[in-house]
Amino acid sequence: MAQEELLELVLFPDPNDQTLALDYLRRACVTNFPEFTKQLSTVLATPSYSNFVRQAAGLQLKNVLVAKEDATKNEYLTRWLALPVDVREFVKQNVVRTLGTEPFRPSIAAQCVAAIACAEIPSQMWPDVITHLKDSVIATNNSEILREASLEALGYICQDICGTLLERESNQILTAIVHGLRKDEPSNHIRLAAANAMLNSIEFTKHNFSRENERHMIMQVVCESSQCPETAVKVVAMQCLVRIMSLYYQFMEQYMDALFPISLNAMKSQINEVALQGIEFWSNVCEEEISLSVEAEEAREQGRAPENVSRHYARGALTHLIPILSETLAKQEESDDEDDWNPAKAAGVCIMLLAQCTGDSIVEPILPFIQQHLKNPSWRYREASIMAFGSILDGPNEAVLTQLVESALTSIIASLSDPQLQVRDTAAWCIGRVCDTCEEVVTRQEILAPMLPALSTALQQEPRVAANVCWAISSLAKAAFDMACRQGTDNSGQPETYILTSCFEGMVNELIKATDRPDAHVSNLRIAAYETLMELIKNSPKDCYPVVQNTTVIVLRKLEQLLNIENSLESLSDKSQLRDLESLLCATLQSVLRKMRPEDTPYIGDAIMQGLLQIMQRYFDP
């Protein structure tokens, strides 16, 4: 069978034909690697072959040059470098000659050029590849597709190679990128390829950023590209600004007059991808300023000046950012998947970072939104107000925080019975946040009276709500235990009692019921319930010990039942799920055993050892 026929079959939908072709190509690669690479590069470079065949040849060539696994990657690298010089030159000439001749995107030849460059540049081979690609980009008489493919190759090289190896080439790389990114470039395909290359090159261009003229040039073309009507170019340009702010914060003061409106307009965009990058820009500002605040504190303690100082951009922008972020919180989709990343979720994270970064300053601009919308007829605004409240709890000082929680917690507890799932889910999460940050408030009897029944009811709701309720119970138990410890403990560090003693047994029983729910696998509810049970037992006072004893018996009984069930299972999938459950029970058993008193050991020791030995035997002898 001719090679072009085999290459057609590689991408053919029939799995049998595809397997046959791949096996043949693998044998050809092993039998005569030099000839194999030459033939693939020849097919790739020959326009008379069909696009389908040329693509397949390029993919096969790339796949024998690069691999994800380190061991295979090193093997491929050694194999390529061991080829005779004339073979490598033949292949390189073919892949370079192919640039600009492919009527399809993205360029397979660009990927092959980058794969070879990443193999040879670390060994000081192919020294003129960057120059050649740069010249192909800036030559005005070259075709659009050649300039685009050359920029793609530069972008792949910047992405895949160690940055220090390209520092000497950074001027040439930036010359090509800036040329392709400029606003008077008529091709959006070229601007997109240049933007991607810029994104991949930012990290190793620190010397260029340290020089004012070059920095101005880079910032100008990136800022201009962020206003490109083409969404894809705009998004990547915004990603560049996010990365630049993270890496070169100390140089950004003179550009903030431009970056401020660019980022705010991006945040307001109706295009999710653009809005996400606008929000990410300010999240990065916050992270950088939080880090600088820590650095400044360390410098003060050591009696020295910090290397870099915060410009407090986040604090200065609060009154502009909070209204946009608050409204963005209310743009949730009813069908949102828990794991989907969207502007509403990004806005919550950004508000959380703003609170950590600006402290008390965040309260004044965001409090009106929270107060206004806690009982809004629209579920989106109810959920957004609770999310906003939960997101700022790491910011204000204790006195301000206590006042905030006292004023809002009753309404948030009531939201656990809201008719809308998303509101109940966020309310449960928010109560967990409150328990984490306001121990003194949540352990008051007047707060526990409405909160405990509400949590108990919510634990029986949808798995995503129940999982957050588990976390809230865990945080509440820890808060109650810590408060009790402050009031006095015995020699072992345990308090005699705590405020949750009267309901401790009920909470344990409710959590055990949650682990047995038929839908407990959804939203990791079963894992959350067992982990909460562990925390509840770990943070229990002495007068709850009888419940701990009884829980030990229950866990042992459950473990014994699972071991008996496992004998009748044949499916590997079923056995795997069962063993995951056994692992959770063992972890819970470990938690209760740490609380057990020595005098109880004779009553349970044999049963525990028998169960554990049985599990170990099955793992080692499946």
VENVENCOR-V587337 format. One record per residue. N is the residue number from 0. PSI is psi in degrees with one decimal (NA if undefined). OMEGA is omega as a letter, one per 20 degrees, with the letter a starting at -180 (none if undefined). NEAR is the number of other C-alpha atoms within 10 Angstrom. Layout:
# VENVENCOR-V587337
N_PSI_OMEGA_NEAR / N_PSI_OMEGA_NEAR
This chain:
# VENVENCOR-V587337
0_134.7_a_7 / 1_153.7_a_6 / 2_-39.2_a_16 / 3_-32.3_r_18 / 4_-40.7_r_11 / 5_-42.0_a_21 / 6_-35.0_r_25 / 7_-40.5_a_19 / 8_-26.7_a_22 / 9_-38.8_a_25 / 10_12.5_a_17 / 11_144.2_a_15 / 12_-21.5_a_9 / 13_114.5_a_10 / 14_-31.4_r_12 / 15_-45.9_r_11 / 16_-39.6_a_16 / 17_-44.9_r_18 / 18_-42.9_r_14 / 19_-46.2_a_13 / 20_-43.5_a_21 / 21_-40.6_r_18 / 22_-43.1_a_13 / 23_-43.9_a_14 / 24_-37.0_r_18 / 25_-42.9_r_14 / 26_-40.2_r_12 / 27_-37.9_r_14 / 28_-43.2_a_17 / 29_-39.5_a_10 / 30_-44.6_a_11 / 31_79.5_a_10 / 32_-44.4_a_17 / 33_-48.1_a_19 / 34_-34.9_r_13 / 35_-48.3_a_20 / 36_-37.9_r_24 / 37_-44.1_a_19 / 38_-41.8_r_16 / 39_-45.0_a_25 / 40_-32.8_r_28 / 41_-44.3_r_20 / 42_-44.5_r_23 / 43_-39.1_a_29 / 44_-2.3_a_24 / 45_107.2_a_16 / 46_-19.8_a_14 / 47_-19.7_r_9 / 48_156.3_r_13 / 49_154.8_r_14 / 50_-38.8_a_15 / 51_-47.5_a_16 / 52_-40.6_r_22 / 53_-41.8_r_27 / 54_-45.7_a_22 / 55_-40.6_r_23 / 56_-43.6_r_28 / 57_-41.8_r_25 / 58_-42.3_r_20 / 59_-40.5_r_22 / 60_-45.6_r_26 / 61_-40.0_a_23 / 62_-16.4_r_13 / 63_2.8_r_20 / 64_-30.1_a_23 / 65_155.3_r_21 / 66_157.4_a_16 / 67_-42.1_a_7 / 68_136.6_a_9 / 69_-43.7_a_10 / 70_-46.6_r_10 / 71_-38.7_r_14 / 72_-45.6_r_16 / 73_-36.9_r_15 / 74_-44.9_r_14 / 75_-39.5_r_18 / 76_-47.6_r_20 / 77_-41.7_a_13 / 78_-42.3_a_14 / 79_-46.7_a_21 / 80_-20.5_r_15 / 81_-9.2_r_11 / 82_149.2_r_13 / 83_147.8_a_10 / 84_-41.8_a_9 / 85_-32.4_r_10 / 86_-46.6_r_15 / 87_-41.5_r_18 / 88_-39.7_r_14 / 89_-47.6_a_14 / 90_-43.5_a_23 / 91_-43.3_r_20 / 92_-39.1_r_15 / 93_-45.8_a_21 / 94_-36.4_r_25 / 95_-40.6_a_21 / 96_-24.9_a_16 / 97_-27.1_a_25 / 98_128.9_r_23 / 99_-3.1_a_21 / 100_-4.3_a_17 / 101_124.3_r_21 / 102_26.1_a_10 / 103_157.2_r_12 / 104_147.5_i_10 / 105_167.1_a_13 / 106_122.5_r_23 / 107_-36.1_r_26 / 108_-37.6_r_32 / 109_-38.8_r_27 / 110_-37.3_r_23 / 111_-42.5_r_26 / 112_-46.5_a_27 / 113_-40.7_r_26 / 114_-43.7_r_24 / 115_-41.6_r_24 / 116_-42.3_a_24 / 117_-25.3_r_24 / 118_-36.3_a_22 / 119_-33.8_a_16 / 120_-42.6_r_18 / 121_-21.8_r_13 / 122_20.0_r_11 / 123_32.8_r_9 / 124_165.2_a_14 / 125_56.3_a_16 / 126_-20.7_a_13 / 127_8.4_a_10 / 128_-43.1_a_18 / 129_-44.1_r_22 / 130_-44.6_a_14 / 131_-44.9_a_13 / 132_-41.4_r_24 / 133_-46.9_a_22 / 134_-35.7_r_17 / 135_-31.1_a_22 / 136_-44.7_a_28 / 137_-11.3_r_16 / 138_114.8_a_12 / 139_-22.3_a_10 / 140_-3.0_r_9 / 141_154.5_a_13 / 142_158.7_r_13 / 143_-43.2_a_16 / 144_-30.5_r_21 / 145_-43.5_r_22 / 146_-40.2_r_28 / 147_-47.0_a_28 / 148_-36.6_r_30 / 149_-39.7_r_31 / 150_-38.5_r_30 / 151_-44.1_r_28 / 152_-44.0_r_28 / 153_-42.4_r_32 / 154_-42.8_r_25 / 155_-40.9_r_23 / 156_-46.8_r_26 / 157_-33.3_a_26 / 158_-38.3_a_18 / 159_-13.5_a_13 / 160_154.3_r_17 / 161_127.7_a_13 / 162_-35.3_a_18 / 163_-26.4_r_12 / 164_-15.7_a_15 / 165_-0.7_a_20 / 166_-38.3_a_18 / 167_-21.6_a_13 / 168_4.3_a_15 / 169_-35.4_r_22 / 170_-45.8_a_15 / 171_-41.3_r_17 / 172_-46.1_a_24 / 173_-35.0_r_23 / 174_-46.5_r_16 / 175_-44.4_a_27 / 176_-48.4_a_28 / 177_-38.7_r_22 / 178_-41.7_a_19 / 179_-21.5_a_29 / 180_-14.5_a_29 / 181_151.4_a_20 / 182_-21.5_r_19 / 183_7.1_r_9 / 184_119.5_a_12 / 185_-21.3_a_11 / 186_119.0_r_14 / 187_-26.0_r_19 / 188_-42.8_r_20 / 189_-42.3_r_27 / 190_-38.3_r_30 / 191_-44.3_r_25 / 192_-39.6_r_26 / 193_-39.6_r_31 / 194_-42.7_r_33 / 195_-40.6_r_26 / 196_-39.5_r_29 / 197_-45.1_r_30 / 198_-39.6_a_23 / 199_-16.0_a_20 / 200_-10.7_a_25 / 201_-39.1_a_22 / 202_-36.1_a_17 / 203_13.4_r_19 / 204_29.1_a_21 / 205_-33.5_r_15 / 206_-36.1_r_13 / 207_-38.2_r_19 / 208_-25.0_r_21 / 209_-13.0_r_13 / 210_121.7_a_10 / 211_-47.1_a_11 / 212_-43.5_r_10 / 213_-38.0_r_15 / 214_-44.1_r_17 / 215_-43.6_a_15 / 216_-45.5_a_15 / 217_-48.9_a_21 / 218_-36.9_a_20 / 219_-49.7_a_17 / 220_-33.5_r_19 / 221_-44.4_r_27 / 222_-42.3_r_20 / 223_-39.5_a_15 / 224_-26.3_r_24 / 225_-12.3_r_26 / 226_7.4_a_18 / 227_136.5_r_16 / 228_-24.9_r_10 / 229_118.0_a_14 / 230_-44.7_a_16 / 231_-41.8_r_18 / 232_-44.5_a_25 / 233_-45.1_a_25 / 234_-47.5_a_26 / 235_-36.8_r_26 / 236_-40.4_r_30 / 237_-37.9_r_29 / 238_-37.7_r_24 / 239_-43.9_a_27 / 240_-38.7_r_26 / 241_-46.6_a_22 / 242_-41.2_r_19 / 243_-43.6_r_21 / 244_-37.3_a_19 / 245_-40.8_a_18 / 246_-30.0_a_16 / 247_39.7_a_15 / 248_-42.0_a_18 / 249_-15.6_r_14 / 250_0.0_a_15 / 251_-8.8_a_15 / 252_-44.6_a_11 / 253_-8.3_a_10 / 254_-4.4_a_13 / 255_-28.8_r_13 / 256_-30.6_r_10 / 257_-41.6_a_12 / 258_-31.1_a_19 / 259_-56.4_r_16 / 260_-32.8_r_11 / 261_-47.2_a_18 / 262_-40.5_r_25 / 263_-41.1_r_20 / 264_-36.8_r_15 / 265_-42.6_r_24 / 266_-32.7_a_27 / 267_-6.2_a_19 / 268_143.8_r_14 / 269_-8.9_r_10 / 270_115.2_a_13 / 271_-43.5_a_17 / 272_-37.0_r_19 / 273_-46.8_a_26 / 274_-40.8_r_26 / 275_-40.8_a_24 / 276_-35.8_r_25 / 277_-42.5_r_28 / 278_-41.9_r_28 / 279_-33.6_r_24 / 280_-48.9_a_27 / 281_-28.0_r_26 / 282_-41.2_r_24 / 283_-38.4_r_21 / 284_-46.6_a_24 / 285_-47.2_a_26 / 286_-41.0_r_18 / 287_-41.5_a_17 / 288_-30.7_r_26 / 289_-45.1_r_19 / 290_-41.8_r_15 / 291_-33.2_r_19 / 292_-42.3_r_18 / 293_-43.5_r_12 / 294_-40.1_r_18 / 295_-39.2_r_19 / 296_-42.7_r_14 / 297_-39.9_r_14 / 298_-40.3_r_14 / 299_-44.0_a_12 / 300_-30.9_a_9 / 301_2.8_r_10 / 302_35.7_r_9 / 303_165.1_r_10 / 304_140.5_r_13 / 305_151.2_r_17 / 306_-41.2_r_9 / 307_151.2_a_12 / 308_153.1_r_15 / 309_140.0_r_18 / 310_0.0_r_15 / 311_43.0_r_16 / 312_-39.9_a_16 / 313_-45.5_a_23 / 314_-41.7_a_18 / 315_-26.2_a_12 / 316_-1.9_a_14 / 317_-48.3_a_19 / 318_-20.1_r_15 / 319_-35.3_a_13 / 320_-42.7_a_23 / 321_-44.8_r_20 / 322_-39.4_r_13 / 323_-46.8_a_16 / 324_-38.9_a_25 / 325_-45.1_r_22 / 326_-35.1_r_17 / 327_-34.3_r_22 / 328_-31.2_a_24 / 329_14.2_r_21 / 330_29.4_r_15 / 331_154.9_r_18 / 332_138.5_a_11 / 333_-30.8_a_11 / 334_15.3_a_7 / 335_132.0_r_11 / 336_145.4_a_9 / 337_-33.0_a_10 / 338_-4.7_r_7 / 339_135.2_r_8 / 340_122.9_a_12 / 341_171.6_a_19 / 342_-36.3_a_28 / 343_-44.7_r_24 / 344_-39.3_r_19 / 345_-36.7_r_21 / 346_-39.4_r_31 / 347_-43.5_r_23 / 348_-41.3_a_20 / 349_-41.7_r_26 / 350_-40.4_r_30 / 351_-44.0_r_23 / 352_-37.8_r_25 / 353_-39.6_r_30 / 354_-45.8_r_24 / 355_-33.5_a_21 / 356_-36.9_a_25 / 357_-7.8_r_21 / 358_-132.7_a_17 / 359_-25.0_a_17 / 360_-22.5_a_17 / 361_-19.8_a_22 / 362_-49.9_a_19 / 363_-46.8_a_11 / 364_-24.8_a_15 / 365_-20.4_a_22 / 366_-41.5_r_15 / 367_-38.4_r_11 / 368_-43.1_a_20 / 369_-49.3_a_21 / 370_-37.6_a_16 / 371_-30.8_a_12 / 372_1.2_r_18 / 373_-30.7_a_21 / 374_29.3_r_16 / 375_142.2_r_13 / 376_-27.7_r_9 / 377_125.1_a_13 / 378_-30.9_a_21 / 379_-40.3_r_20 / 380_-32.9_r_24 / 381_-47.4_a_27 / 382_-40.0_a_30 / 383_-39.4_a_29 / 384_-39.1_r_31 / 385_-41.2_r_29 / 386_-42.9_r_27 / 387_-43.5_a_24 / 388_-48.6_a_29 / 389_-26.6_a_23 / 390_-18.7_a_22 / 391_1.7_a_26 / 392_-19.6_r_26 / 393_-2.0_a_21 / 394_-62.9_a_22 / 395_158.7_r_19 / 396_171.1_a_11 / 397_-42.4_a_14 / 398_-45.8_r_8 / 399_-41.7_a_13 / 400_-44.2_r_20 / 401_-44.2_r_18 / 402_-41.5_r_11 / 403_-48.5_a_16 / 404_-42.2_r_20 / 405_-36.3_a_13 / 406_-25.2_a_11 / 407_-19.1_a_15 / 408_-37.4_a_21 / 409_-42.9_r_13 / 410_-37.1_a_13 / 411_-39.2_r_28 / 412_-43.1_r_22 / 413_-28.2_a_14 / 414_-11.6_r_23 / 415_-16.0_r_26 / 416_18.1_r_17 / 417_145.7_r_17 / 418_-18.9_a_10 / 419_128.3_a_16 / 420_-47.5_a_18 / 421_-35.9_r_22 / 422_-44.8_r_25 / 423_-40.8_r_29 / 424_-48.1_a_24 / 425_-34.8_r_25 / 426_-43.0_r_31 / 427_-43.5_r_30 / 428_-43.6_a_23 / 429_-40.3_r_25 / 430_-38.9_r_28 / 431_-41.5_r_21 / 432_-41.7_r_21 / 433_-43.3_r_24 / 434_-32.6_r_23 / 435_-34.6_a_20 / 436_-18.7_a_19 / 437_65.3_a_18 / 438_-42.7_a_20 / 439_-37.1_a_13 / 440_-48.2_a_20 / 441_-14.0_r_22 / 442_10.8_r_22 / 443_143.0_a_12 / 444_-38.8_a_12 / 445_-20.8_r_10 / 446_-41.9_a_15 / 447_-32.5_a_16 / 448_-48.2_r_11 / 449_-26.7_a_13 / 450_-43.0_a_19 / 451_-47.3_r_17 / 452_-36.1_a_12 / 453_-40.8_r_18 / 454_-39.4_r_23 / 455_-43.8_r_18 / 456_-42.3_a_14 / 457_-24.2_r_22 / 458_-18.0_r_26 / 459_3.6_a_17 / 460_-165.8_a_18 / 461_149.3_a_17 / 462_-39.5_a_22 / 463_-34.7_r_22 / 464_-47.7_a_24 / 465_-36.8_r_30 / 466_-39.7_r_28 / 467_-32.9_r_27 / 468_-40.5_r_34 / 469_-46.8_r_29 / 470_-40.4_r_23 / 471_-43.3_r_23 / 472_-42.6_r_26 / 473_-45.8_a_24 / 474_-37.7_r_23 / 475_-43.7_r_26 / 476_-41.5_r_27 / 477_-41.7_r_20 / 478_-44.6_a_22 / 479_-41.5_r_24 / 480_-44.5_r_24 / 481_-40.4_r_16 / 482_-40.7_r_17 / 483_-39.6_r_20 / 484_-34.1_r_18 / 485_-22.4_a_9 / 486_-4.7_r_10 / 487_141.1_r_13 / 488_169.3_r_15 / 489_-170.0_a_10 / 490_-24.7_a_7 / 491_0.1_r_6 / 492_13.7_a_10 / 493_136.7_r_16 / 494_158.1_a_22 / 495_-41.7_a_16 / 496_173.7_r_19 / 497_176.3_a_23 / 498_-15.2_a_17 / 499_4.6_a_20 / 500_-44.0_a_16 / 501_-25.6_a_12 / 502_6.4_a_11 / 503_-47.4_a_20 / 504_-40.1_r_17 / 505_-40.6_r_13 / 506_-42.3_r_20 / 507_-46.1_a_21 / 508_-39.8_r_13 / 509_-38.2_r_17 / 510_-39.7_r_25 / 511_-39.1_r_18 / 512_-39.3_a_15 / 513_-34.5_r_24 / 514_-22.0_a_19 / 515_-0.8_a_12 / 516_140.6_r_14 / 517_-22.2_r_9 / 518_20.2_a_14 / 519_-14.6_r_21 / 520_-16.2_a_14 / 521_138.5_r_14 / 522_24.3_r_17 / 523_32.1_a_14 / 524_-44.2_a_25 / 525_-45.2_r_27 / 526_-44.5_a_20 / 527_-41.3_a_22 / 528_-44.2_r_29 / 529_-41.2_r_22 / 530_-37.3_r_19 / 531_-39.7_r_25 / 532_-42.2_r_26 / 533_-44.7_a_21 / 534_-38.5_a_20 / 535_-43.8_r_25 / 536_-43.1_r_24 / 537_-40.6_a_18 / 538_46.2_r_20 / 539_143.7_r_26 / 540_178.5_a_25 / 541_-35.6_a_17 / 542_-1.7_r_14 / 543_6.2_a_19 / 544_-38.3_r_16 / 545_-34.6_r_12 / 546_-37.9_r_17 / 547_-42.3_r_24 / 548_-47.5_a_17 / 549_-36.2_r_12 / 550_-36.6_r_21 / 551_-43.6_r_22 / 552_-42.8_a_17 / 553_-44.5_a_14 / 554_-42.6_r_18 / 555_-40.4_r_19 / 556_-42.4_r_14 / 557_-41.0_a_14 / 558_-41.1_r_23 / 559_-41.0_r_18 / 560_-41.9_r_11 / 561_-41.5_a_16 / 562_-35.0_r_18 / 563_-38.2_r_10 / 564_-38.4_a_12 / 565_-31.4_a_15 / 566_-28.0_a_9 / 567_-2.1_a_9 / 568_139.3_r_12 / 569_-32.6_a_9 / 570_132.3_r_8 / 571_-35.6_r_9 / 572_-45.0_r_10 / 573_-41.9_r_12 / 574_-39.1_r_16 / 575_-44.8_r_12 / 576_-40.7_a_12 / 577_-39.4_a_17 / 578_-30.3_r_17 / 579_-41.0_r_13 / 580_-39.5_r_19 / 581_-38.5_r_19 / 582_-41.7_r_14 / 583_-41.7_r_18 / 584_-38.8_r_19 / 585_-40.2_r_19 / 586_-40.4_r_15 / 587_-40.4_r_22 / 588_-41.3_r_20 / 589_-40.4_a_14 / 590_-44.1_a_20 / 591_-32.7_a_24 / 592_-31.8_r_20 / 593_-21.1_r_10 / 594_-14.4_a_18 / 595_145.5_r_16 / 596_149.6_a_10 / 597_-34.7_a_8 / 598_-15.7_r_7 / 599_-10.1_a_11 / 600_-44.9_a_12 / 601_-26.2_a_9 / 602_-25.3_a_9 / 603_-12.5_a_14 / 604_-46.6_a_10 / 605_-44.1_a_11 / 606_-40.0_r_14 / 607_-48.5_a_21 / 608_-38.7_r_11 / 609_-45.6_r_11 / 610_-44.1_a_17 / 611_-41.2_r_16 / 612_-37.0_r_11 / 613_-41.9_r_13 / 614_-46.3_a_19 / 615_-40.2_r_11 / 616_-38.9_a_11 / 617_-30.0_r_12 / 618_-38.0_a_10 / 619_-21.1_a_7 / 620_70.3_a_7 / 621_NA_none_7
